[in-house]
Amino acid sequence: MTRPMLSPSGDYDALVQGFSWGLPARLNMARQACFDWLDQPERVALVDLSSGARKDVSYGDLARRARMLAGYLSDQGVARGDRVAVLRAQDTWCAAAHLAIWTLGAISLPLFKLFGPDALATRLGDSGAQHVLTDGEGAALLSSLPVTAHIPEHLDLHDNDIEPADTGPEDPAVLIYTSGTTGAPKGALHGHRVLTGHLPGVEISHDRLGQPGDVIWTPADWAWIGGLFDVLMPGLALGVPVVAARLAKFTPEAAREVIREGGVRNVFFPPTALKMLKAADMALPGLRSVASGGEPLGAEMLAWGERAFGLTINEFYGQTECNMIASSAGSLFPARPGCIGKPVPGHELAVLGPEGPLGEGQEGDIAVKRGSASMLLEYWNRPEATAEKFRGDWLLTGDRGQWEDGYLRFVGREDDVITSAGYRIGPSEIEDCLLRHPAVMLAAVIGVPDPARTERVRAYVVLKPGAEASEADLQTHVRTRLSAHLVPREVRFETELPMTVTGKIIRKELKRRALETDQ
C-alpha cells in the first residue's frame, strides 16, 4: 500500500535533502489507490453523499466495482492503450471508473458534466475515445456524438478477480485536457507515476495529510486535475477517506453542510470558493487543514482564513502539465503573502531568464526541471506543442515569478503582465488590494492599449450584494495601500466575470472584450 512520501518529522530543508521519488519498475495507479489496501477490505475509502444520504464505501467494495467495470469494458473490446472517457460528477462509480480503466492498462479521459456538446466533441474526437462511462444525464449530453455511453447502474456486471495490468511509471494512464483559455484545448498525457508525483505536495499542503481522523473533500470537480489528483486519488492512496458530494452550484451553506455531514477535516477550496465564503463571512471551525491553488490569495484572504478557520490556508501551485510543484505549509514554514510557498520536495524549480536561472528578486519564467513525477509525458498528438513547452531540460509553466528569500512569488501569466509607463505590473497584487475593500466580491485586472503609456491598468469589479463603491473610492483604496503607478486608470463594474470551469478568472477573455468595445 502507499505510504506517505515525506517523513513524519524534520524541517523543510531536511525533507528536501532527504527526498527521493523511489519509483518502482512496475506501477499501476489502480493498485496504488485501491487494490493495495485490500488487506484492510473494510477500511473506509469514500464517504459518498452524492445521493443525499451518507454511504460509507469500503476499499473492498470500491475494488469490487472497479473489477466488475474492468471486466465489462474488456468484453466491449477495450484494451491496453485505448482511451475511455469518464463523464460523471463526484460519486463512487466515478472513482471506480478510473480505477477500472487503469486496471486494463487503458487511458482514462475525465470529462466535465457542464461541458456543452462542442466541448465534449472536441475532446472525444481528439482523443479517439469510443466509450464513455457516465450516468443518465451524461448519456443525454452524448446522444448526438459517435461514442457509446455506458451507465454502470444499468449494466449487467459480474464479480471477477481481474488484477491490474503490469504497467510501469512511464506507461500512459490518464489524458487531461487543458482548459483552453489560451487556444484550443490540449490533452496532457500522464503516466502511472502522476499520482506519486502529487503525493508530496498534497501531504505538505494539508500539513502532512494522513493524520488519524483525517477526512478530505473538495468542491472542485473530479474531471479536473485539482479534484482528481489533488484530492481523490491521493486520499485513496494514503488511506484517507474522501468525501464525494454533488454540488450543482457551490454555495457557502452547501459547503458547510458537506463538511458537517461528511466529518471533513481537510479541504481543498479553489480561490473562487474562498472568495464566496469570505463574502458571506462564513466561519468553518473544526478543520485541520485548508489548501487552495489556482491563483494567489493575497494578504487579506490569508488573514480572513486565520479568523474563519483558525488556521493558515496553504497555497499550492502547479498546472495540468506538471502539478503540485510548489506549496505553502504552515506546519513547516510561515506563509508569506503574495508568495505561493516553496518548491515541493522532489520538484526542482527555477526562475529563468534568457541565459538560464535567475537569482533573488529577478523576474523571469517559472519552470520545473525534468524528473518531476507529476510532469506530463507529452501533449496528445501534438509533438510541436510538446517541444515548445520545454526549454532544454526545463518545462515552462507560462507564468512569471521571482524568488524572495526562498519563496516563489507569482507575478502573473506571461501574457497577463502589464507594461505601463515603463513599469512591469503584475495584476495579482492589485486584485488582492481591491478584494480588501469591504464592498468588493470579485476583481480582475488587465492592461489595455494606451498610446501614451503602452498599456493602462483597467479593473473589472463585482460588488457584494447590496454594497456600493465608486470608481474614485476604489482608486483611492489602491493608491493609499499600494502605489500611485498601480492605481487602475479605469474601473468597470460588472455583475459577473468570465471564469474557467475550475474557477480561475479568464483575463484573456476580458482583454478580448476590451479590444472589441474600445475600438
LUMTIBA-718662 format. One record per atom (N, C-alpha, C): residue in one letter; x, y, z. Coordinates in steps of 0.05 Angstrom, whole numbers, plus 5000, padded with zeros to 4 digits. Each point is the difference from the previous one (the first is absolute). Layout:
BEGIN
AXYZ/...
// end
This chain:
BEGIN
M501749765000/M498350245000/M501850255000/T498850224992/T501550254998/T500450125028/R502450075006/R500650145025/R500650294993/P499850185019/P500850284995/P502850024988/M500350184981/M502650044987/M502050155018/L498950155019/L501750165017/L500249885028/S502450035012/S500449895027/S498250155019/P499149875022/P498250135019/P501250225017/S502750044998/S501350215015/S502150134983/G501250215011/G502050154985/G499050264989/D501850194998/D499350264989/D500049994970/Y499350234987/Y499750014971/Y502649924986/D502250125009/D502649944987/D500749715001/A499549875023/A500649725003/A498349834982/L497450084996/L498249854982/L501050014971/V500950244992/V501050034973/V502549844995/Q501950025019/Q502649874996/Q499749695002/G498249915015/G499749715003/G498049874982/F499050154980/F497849894984/F501049854976/S498649784994/S500549854975/S497349904991/W499550014973/W497449904990/W499849705004/G502249854996/G499949725005/G497949854984/L499650084975/L498049884983/L500749714994/P498249815004/P500549724994/P500049954970/A501149784992/A500049934972/A497249954989/R498349895017/R497249944992/R498250165018/L498150144988/L498250185015/L497450024985/N497849965014/N497350034989/N498350155020/M498850224992/M498550185019/M497649865012/A498849814986/A497749865012/A500949845024/R502349884998/R501149865023/R500850205022/Q501350214992/Q501050205019/Q497850135016/A497850074986/A497850155013/A497949825013/C500049744994/C497849835010/C500949725007/F500949854981/F500549715003/F502049945022/D502050185004/D502049965020/D498950015029/W497550115002/W498750025026/W498249765006/L500049804983/L498149785004/L500849815023/D502250055013/D500549855025/D498450125022/Q498750244995/Q498250125019/Q497450064985/P498649804991/P497750044981/P497750165012/E499750015026/E497850155012/E500850295006/R502550084995/R500850275005/R498550194982/V499150235010/V498450194984/V501750144980/A499249984975/A501350144978/A498650264993/L497349994998/L498550234991/L497650045020/V499450255004/V497650075014/V498250134979/D498149854989/D498450084977/D497550145009/L499850264996/L497650165006/L498550074975/S500749894977/S499050094974/S497049954997/S498949805014/S497249944997/S498350145021/G501250155017/G498650155021/G500249865027/A500549745000/A500349855025/A502949895002/R501250025023/R502849915003/R500249704996/K502049924985/K500749724997/K503049975001/D501049865019/D502949945002/D500749774982/V501950044982/V500849804981/V502849905007/S500349745003/S502549885008/S501849964976/Y502649955006/Y501849944978/Y499249744987/G498949815015/G499149754988/G497850044981/D498050175007/D497850064982/D501050154975/L501850205004/L501050154978/L501549834980/A501749825011/A501549814982/A498149824985/R497949915014/R498049824987/R498750144976/R499250255004/R498850164978/R502050044977/A502550065008/A502050054979/A500449744984/R500249785013/R500449744986/R497749944982/M497550045009/M497749944984/M500050184975/L500650265003/L500150184977/L502249924981/A502349935011/A502349924983/A499349754984/G498749815012/G499249764985/G498050074978/Y498150185006/Y498150084980/Y501350144977/L501850195006/L501350154979/L501749814983/S501349815012/S501649804985/S498249854981/D497649935009/D498149864982/D499150184977/Q500150265004/Q499350194978/Q502350054981/G502349875005/G502350024982/G502050215009/V499650135023/V502050205010/V502649855008/A502250104989/A502649885004/A502050215010/R502349905006/R502250175010/R500550234980/G500250255010/G500550234984/G497650134989/D497649875000/D497650134991/D499150225019/R498850214989/R499050225016/R497049955006/V499450025026/V497249975009/V499450245017/A497850144993/A499350255014/A498349945025/V500150185019/V498449995024/V498550265003/L497449994998/L498350245001/L498049975023/R500950045024/R498349985023/R500850215021/A498150085017/A500650175022/A501349845022/Q500750135022/Q501249865023/Q498149785010/D500849754997/D498649775013/D501749764999/T499149785011/T501649765002/T500649884973/W498050004982/W500549884974/W502050174984/C500250265005/C502050164986/C502849905008/A500549975026/A502649905009/A500549724989/A498049825001/A500349734990/A500649994970/A498950194985/A500450014971/A503050044993/H501250205013/H502950044995/H501649765008/L499449895023/L501549765009/L499749774981/A497649964989/A499549794981/A501650034974/I500150254990/I501450064976/I503049955003/W501150095023/W502849955005/W500649715005/T498149855011/T500349715004/T500649864974/L498750104978/L500449884974/L502550104986/G501450205012/G502250124986/G499150204979/A497450075001/A498950204981/A500550285012/I499150204985/I500550285007/I497350135006/S499750115025/S497550135007/S500050294990/L497750104992/L499650274990/L497850135016/P500750155021/P497950145016/P498750224985/L497350015001/L498550214987/L498150135020/F499450264995/F498550165019/F497150004992/K498249975020/K497249984995/K498850264989/L501350235004/L498950254990/L501050064972/F501649824988/F500850054972/F497649984982/G500050184979/G497949984979/G500949804979/P498349954980/P500649804980/P502550054984/D500650264995/D502450064985/D502549935016/A500050075025/A502449955017/A500449705003/L497849855004/L500249715001/L501049884974/A498950094978/A500849904974/A502950054994/T501050245008/T502950064996/T501849815014/R499449945025/R501749835016/R499849714993/L497549914995/L499649724992/L501249954972/G499750194982/G501049974973/G503150005000/D501250195014/D502950025001/D501349755013/S498749905021/S501249775014/S499449744986/G498049994984/G499249744987/G498549825019/A499050105022/A498549835018/A497349914987/Q499449755003/Q497549894989/Q498049925022/H500949985024/H498349915022/H500050215022/V497750055013/V499750205021/V498549875023/L501250005024/L498649915024/L498650255012/T497449995003/T498550245007/T497549935016/D498250195002/D497449955012/D497850094981/G497550005009/G497850074981/G500250284989/E500850195017/E500350274991/E502250024979/G502249875005/G502350004982/G499349874973/A498549775002/A499249864975/A498450184982/A498350175012/A498450194984/A501850204986/L502150095014/L501950194988/L501549884976/L500449745002/L501649864979/L498449884978/S497450045000/S498249864982/S500550064970/S501150244995/S500550074972/S502949954991/L501649885018/L502849964994/L500649714993/P502049944984/P500649734991/P501649845021/V498849975024/V501349855021/V497849825013/T500949805014/T498249835015/T500050075029/A497750075011/A499750085028/A499249755016/H501449965022/H499449785018/H499450115028/I497749925011/I499150095026/I500449775020/P502050005017/P500549775018/P497649895014/E498350185010/E497649925015/E498149824983/H500250034973/H498249854982/H501349764987/L502549955006/L501549784986/L499749745015/D500249784985/D500049735012/D502949945007/L500750075025/L502849975009/L500349755017/H502349884998/H500649755014/H502650035016/D500049875024/D502449995015/D502249854985/N502550085004/N502249864988/N502550055017/D502249874994/D502450045015/D502350124983/I499250174980/I502050124983/I502050175016/E502549994993/E502150155014/E501050234982/P501050215011/P501050234984/P502149914981/A500050124976/A502049934979/A502850065010/D501949864988/D502850035007/D501250244985/T499650235012/T500950264988/T502350115016/G501450194987/G502250145013/G499450295003/P501750155014/P499650285006/P499550184975/E501449924978/E499850174976/E497849914981/D498649795006/D497849914983/D497650195002/P498750084978/P497850195001/P497749915016/A498850185016/A497849935017/A497650194999/V500650254997/V497850205001/V500550234981/L497950094987/L500250224980/L498250225010/I501250235008/I498450225011/I500450244982/Y497850114991/Y500250234981/Y500250265016/T501650174990/T500350275012/T497450154995/S499750225015/S497450145000/S499550144973/G502150044984/G499650124974/G499850315001/T500950135022/T499950295001/T502150134983/T502049854991/T502150114983/T500149854973/G497749964988/G499949854975/G498449755003/A500149834979/A498549755001/A501049825023/P498249865014/P500949825022/P502149804990/K502049965016/K502049794994/K499849785021/G500449764991/G499849775018/G502849955013/A500250035026/A502449945015/A499949705007/L501849854988/L500149715005/L501949945023/H499049875021/H501649935023/H500349705003/G502349925012/G500549725006/G499049925028/H500449755006/H499149895026/H501650125023/R502250154995/R501450135021/R498750265010/V497950094986/V498950275006/V498850015028/L498949785010/L498950005027/L502350035020/T502149854997/T502350025017/T501050295000/G500150124976/G501050274997/G498450215015/H497549945006/H498350195015/H500349975030/L500849775009/L499849945029/L501650195018/P502550074994/P501450185019/P498650275002/G499050114978/G498750265001/G497349995015/V498549784995/V497549975015/V500549975030/E502149855006/E500649955029/E500750265014/I501850174988/I500850245015/I497950224999/S498550014978/S497950214999/S497749945019/H499949755010/H498149945021/H501449935026/D502450125004/D501549965024/D500249715008/R501249854981/R500549715002/R497449855001/L498650014978/L497549854997/L500449705007/G498149895014/G500249725008/G500149975030/Q499450225015/Q499949985029/Q497449865008/P500049875024/P497649875009/P497650185000/G497849914989/G497550154998/G499850184976/D502050014983/D499850164976/D497849904981/V498550184989/V498049954979/V500150244981/I500349954974/I500650224981/I497750034980/W499650254992/W497950074980/W500850244985/T499150024975/T500250254984/T497450044984/P499150254997/P497850054982/P500949994971/A502650004995/A501049984972/A499249744988/D499050014975/D499149764987/D502349814995/W499449745001/W502149804996/W500749974970/A498850164983/A500850004972/A502650154996/W500850165020/W502450174997/W502249895018/I502550064992/I502349895014/I499950095030/G498850235006/G499850095027/G498249825017/G497949904989/G498249825014/G501049725000/L500949914977/L500849724996/L502649925014/F502050184997/F502749935010/F501050185023/D498550215008/D500750145024/D498449905024/V497949844994/V498249915022/V499349714998/L498549924979/L498849734999/L502249785001/M501749994980/M501949784999/M502250015022/P501050235007/P501950015023/P498749915026/G497550095004/G498549925024/G499849695001/L499149884978/L499749714999/L502749865004/A502150114987/A502749875002/A501150015029/L499350225014/L501050045027/L498249885022/G497849884991/G498249895020/G498350205014/V499750244989/V498350215011/V497350004987/P497849965015/P497450004987/P499550264985/V498949974976/V499450224982/V497050044998/V499050245005/V497250064998/V499250064971/A497949864991/A498950054973/A497350145003/A499750234988/A497550155004/A499450154974/R497549984991/R499250154976/R499050285009/L501350204990/L499150275005/L499450124973/A497450024993/A499350124974/A501050284998/K500150145023/K501150275001/K501350035028/F502450115000/F501350045026/F498750245014/T499349955025/T499250225018/T501349955027/P500550215015/P501249975026/P498449815018/E497350024998/E498349845017/E500249704992/A500249944974/A500349734991/A502749885009/A502150174999/A502649905008/A500049945030/R498850175016/R499849955029/R498649745006/E497949944984/E498549765005/E501649754993/V501450014977/V501749774993/V502149955021/I501350215010/I502049975020/I498949885026/R497650085007/R498749895024/R499249714995/E498649954978/E499049734995/E502249804995/G502250084987/G502149824994/G502249985021/G499850165021/G502150005020/G502750094988/V499950194983/V502450094985/V501950155019/R502649944997/R502150145015/R502050144982/N500049924975/N502050114981/N498550084974/V500450244991/V498650104977/V501950144980/F499649944975/F501250174978/F497850174989/F500250275006/F498150194989/F501350164978/P498949994975/P501050184979/P499750295010/P501650194989/P499850285009/P497250124998/T498549944979/T497450114998/T498249925022/A500249745009/A498449915022/A500850155026/L502550055004/L500950155023/L498950285000/K500050124976/K498950284998/K497050005007/M498649804991/M497149985007/M499649965030/L501649835012/L499949965029/L500650265015/K502050144990/K500850255013/K497850214997/A498850024976/A497850194996/A497749945018/A499549755006/A497849925018/A500950005029/D502650065005/D501249995026/D499349745015/M500549784985/M499349735009/M502449895016/A499749965025/A502049875017/A499649704999/L502149854997/L499949715000/L502049885019/P499450015026/P501949895020/P500149704999/G502149885011/G500149715002/G501749874978/L500850164980/L501749894979/L502949985010/R501549804990/R502849985007/R501850134979/S499150004974/S501650124979/S498250114978/V500850224989/V498650124976/V502250074980/A499749894976/A501950064979/A498650134977/S501450164984/S498850144977/S502150034979/G499250004975/G501850044978/G498550084975/G501450134982/G498850104975/G500750284994/E500050175021/E500950274998/E500850105028/P501850205002/P500850095026/P497750115017/L500149955026/L497950095018/L500450285010/G502550075008/G500650265010/G499650025030/A501050225012/A500150035029/A497250015012/E498250144987/E497350035012/E498649735002/M500249834980/M498749745001/M501349825020/L502750015002/L501349845020/L499350085029/A499750265004/A499250105026/A497249925007/W498250014980/W497349915005/W499949705006/G501649854986/G500149715004/G500849935029/E501950165011/E500749965028/E497650035019/R498450214993/R497750055018/R497849794995/A499549934975/A497749834993/A500549705007/F502549914996/F500649725003/F501749945025/G501350215011/G501849965022/G502649874992/L500750034974/L502549894990/L500950154976/T502449944990/T501150134977/T499249854975/I498950144980/I499449884974/I502749954986/N500449754992/N502549934986/N499550024970/E501350194987/E499850034971/E501949804987/F499149894977/F501849834984/F499950094971/Y501849904984/Y500350104973/Y500749764981/G499050014976/G500649814979/G498150054977/Q500049824982/Q498250014977/Q499549724990/T498249974981/T499249744990/T502549854990/E501950144988/E502349874989/E502049905021/C500250145022/C501849925022/C499050135026/N498749845016/N498450115022/N501449965027/M499150165019/M500949985028/M503050025003/I501150214988/I502950034999/I501050215021/A498350175010/A500750195022/A497750015019/S500650055025/S497850025020/S500950145025/S498150135013/S500450095027/S499449765018/A500950025025/A499649785019/A500350135028/G497850065012/G500050145026/G501549855021/S500149734998/S501449845020/S503050004996/L500950104977/L502950004994/L501350274999/F498550204990/F501150274998/F497750204998/P500450255009/P497850195000/P499250084971/A497550064997/A499150104974/A501050284995/R500550064974/R500850274993/R498050104979/P498450205008/P497950104981/P501250094974/G498749924978/G500950074973/G501849784989/C500949825016/C501749784991/C498449745001/I500849814984/I498549744998/I501649785013/G501650075019/G501449805015/G502849944990/K500949765005/K502749914992/K499749754983/P502249934985/P499949754984/P499349765017/V498149844990/V499349755014/V502449804997/P500749855021/P502149804997/P499649824976/G502249974985/G499849834976/G499850164974/H499350265003/H499650174976/H502150225000/E501750024980/E502050214998/E498950224983/L499750245012/L498950234986/L502150214995/A499550164980/A501850224993/A498350234989/V501150245003/V499050244986/V502050064978/L499249964975/L501950014978/L500050274986/G502450094993/G500350224982/G501249904973/P500750184982/P501049914973/P502549825003/E501650055020/E502549855003/E499949775020/G497649965012/G499849785019/G498850095027/P500349845021/P498850075026/P500950275011/L498150155011/L500550265011/L500249995030/G501150215011/G500450015029/G497750145014/E500450065025/E498150125018/E498950274989/G497450035000/G498850254992/G499850064971/Q501049824982/Q499950054972/Q497649854988/E498450154984/E497649884989/E500649854975/G498849764997/G500449834977/G497849804997/D500549794984/D498149794994/D500249785021/I497849945013/I500049775019/I500249744985/A501849835008/A500549754985/A500649785020/V499549754992/V500549765016/V501749814984/K502049895013/K501949834986/K498949724995/R500849884978/R499349724994/R500849835024/G498449805005/G500449835023/G497850015020/S498350214998/S497650025017/S498149784993/A499149845019/A498349774995/A497250094990/S499250245006/S497350094990/S500150144973/M502349994986/M500350124974/M498849834978/L498750134982/L498749864978/L502049844983/L499049794987/L501749864981/L500250164974/E497850114991/E499950154975/E497250124997/Y499750194982/Y497350074991/Y499049804979/W497649915003/W498949804983/W500050094971/N501449854983/N500150054971/N500950294994/R501650125018/R500950284995/R503050015005/P501749884984/P502950005005/P501250284999/E498950174983/E501150284999/E499450155026/A497549965010/A499250145025/A501749895023/T500549745000/T501749885020/T502850125000/A501150034976/A502750114998/A500050295009/E498050164994/E499850285007/E499750035031/K499049805013/K499650025029/K502649995016/F502249914986/F502549965014/F502250204990/R501750085018/R502550144992/R502349835012/G501149834983/G502049815010/G498749805019/D501049985024/D498949825020/D497850125017/W499250254993/W498150145017/W497350024986/L497949915015/L497350044990/L499150285008/L499050164981/L499250275004/L497050005008/T499450135023/T497250005009/T498450214985/G501350204988/G498650234989/G499350215020/D501149975024/D499650205021/D502650155006/R499750245010/R502250175007/R500350015031/G502550005010/G500350005028/G502850105008/Q500649995026/Q502650075010/Q500449885027/W502549955007/W500749895027/W500150225020/E499049945024/E500050195022/E500649855026/D502650005008/D500849865024/D499249705000/G500349884977/G499349724997/G497249944993/Y498350215001/Y497149974993/Y499750074970/L498149884987/L499450074972/L497750204999/R500650234990/R497950214997/R498949984972/F497449984998/F498649984974/F499450294991/V501050064976/V499550274988/V497650004982/G499649804984/G497749984983/G500549824976/R497949944986/R500449854975/R501850174981/E501549864984/E501950144983/E498650214983/D497549934991/D498550194983/D498250185017/D500149995027/D498450165017/D501550245011/V502749995000/V501650215011/V499650264984/I499550225015/I499350254987/I502550184999/T500450124977/T502250194996/T498850284998/S500550175021/S498750265000/S502050215009/A500450204983/A501850225006/A502749915010/G501049784988/G502649905007/G500049805023/Y497749975013/Y499849805022/Y499049744990/R501049785011/R498849744996/R498349935024/I497449974995/I498049975022/I498749734999/G500149865022/G498549755002/G497250065011/P498049884987/P497250065008/P499249905028/S501349795009/S499149875025/S500150185024/E502150165002/E500350185023/E497750205001/I499350114977/I497850204999/I497449865006/E499549764989/E497649865005/E499749945030/D502149925013/D500049955028/D499250255016/C501250224992/C499350255014/C497150074996/L498949974976/L497250064996/L498249825016/L500849765004/L498449815015/L500050075030/R501850165009/R500050095028/R497950225005/H499050124978/H497950205004/H497449865009/P498750095020/P497749865011/P497749964980/A499950164978/A497849974981/A500549814978/V502549914997/V500849844976/V499949705005/M498749864982/M499849715002/M502049874981/L500250094975/L501949894980/L501350234986/A502549964991/A501550204986/A501949874980/A500250124977/A502049924979/A501350244988/V502649994995/V501550234990/V501449924975/I499850174979/I501449954975/I501350264990/G501749974980/G501050244987/G498750034973/V499250254994/V498850064974/V501850204985/P500049994973/P501850184985/P499650295007/D502350145002/D499950295006/D502250134984/P499450204984/P502150124983/P502350145016/A499450095024/A502150145015/A501549815019/R498649805011/R501249845021/R500749714990/T499549944975/T500149734989/T497549855008/E499649975027/E497549885010/E499150165024/R497450025005/R499050115025/R498649785016/V500050035026/V498849805017/V497050045001/R498549784995/R497150005002/R499149785019/A498250075018/A499049805019/A497049944993/Y499349755002/Y497249914998/Y499249905027/V497850105011/V499349955027/V497149915002/V499549805017/V497349915008/V499750075029/L498050175006/L499550085028/L498349795014/K500349995027/K498349835016/K497150094998/P498149815003/P497250084998/P499350225020/G498850224990/G499250225017/G502250205007/A502549934992/A502250195006/A500350214978/E501250225008/E500450224981/E502950105002/A501150074977/A502750124998/A500350134973/S501350234999/S500450144975/S502849944989/E500450084975/E502749974988/E502050155017/A499450245008/A501850165016/A500649875027/D498049885012/D500449865025/D502249784997/L499749844979/L501849784997/L502850094991/Q500150214984/Q502650114993/Q501550115024/T498650145017/T501250105025/T500949775018/H498449795001/H500749775016/H502749884991/V500449974973/V502549894990/V502350205004/R499550254995/R502150205002/R501250015029/T498249995019/T500950035028/T501249745011/R499549784987/R501049745011/R502349894983/L500250074975/L502149904983/L501850224990/S499350114977/S501750214988/S498450144979/A500850244994/A498650164979/A500149864973/H502449874994/H500349894973/H498349744997/L499049905022/L498449754999/L496950065000/V499350255002/V497250075001/V498649954973/P497849854999/P498649974975/P499050264989/R500850064975/R499050244987/R497049994995/E499049764998/E497149964995/E499149775018/V497550035009/V498749785015/V497349954987/R499649754991/R497549924987/R498549825020/F497550075005/F498349845018/F498449804985/E500249755008/E498749784986/E498249845019/T498249844989/T498449825017/T501349735002/E501849934982/E501549755002/E502550034983/L501949825004/L502550004985/L500349734986/P501350004977/P500449754986/P502049825015/M499249755004/M501749825015/M500249734986/T502249875005/T500249724991/T498249835018/V499549754991/V498449825017/V501449935026/T502650065002/T501449945025/T500250255017/G498650224992/G499850235018/G502250214997/K501549994978/K502050214995/K498850214982/I500650255006/I499150224983/I501549994974/I498550034978/I501249984973/I500750294991/R502450085007/R500850284992/R500150034970/K500749784986/K500250014971/K497350084988/E497849905012/E497350064990/E499450305005/L500850105023/L499650285006/L501650174980/K502449924993/K501650154981/K498749994972/R498949774993/R498649984974/R497650195000/R498550015021/R497650185001/R500950294999/A502250065014/A501050275000/A500850094972/L501349834985/L500850074973/L497550054982/E497949855005/E497650034984/E498550255007/T499750065026/T498450235008/T501550264999/D502650005001/D501650255000/D500550114973/Q499449844979/Q500550104973/Q498150224992/
// end
